[in-house]
Amino acid sequence: MAKLYNESLPEKVTPLGPKRETIKFLLNFSKALSVTQYKNMTFETLNN
């Protein structure tokens, strides 16, 4: 069983990254999000 973990991988593993569409969506969402604080309350609104 230990030999199984010590063998090298047959194919090279490349790290995954986020897609360009995902980054664009998150940036647009964060631009439209507005956080307002009033006394001890916090209001989050999405401005489309």
Rosetta blueprint (number, residue, H / E / L):
1 M L
2 A H
3 K H
4 L H
5 Y H
6 N H
7 E L
8 S L
9 L L
10 P L
11 E L
12 K L
13 V L
14 T L
15 P L
16 L L
17 G L
18 P L
19 K L
20 R H
21 E H
22 T H
23 I H
24 K H
25 F H
26 L H
27 L H
28 N H
29 F H
30 S H
31 K H
32 A H
33 L E
34 S E
35 V E
36 T E
37 Q E
38 Y E
39 K L
40 N L
41 M E
42 T E
43 F E
44 E E
45 T E
46 L E
47 N L
48 N L
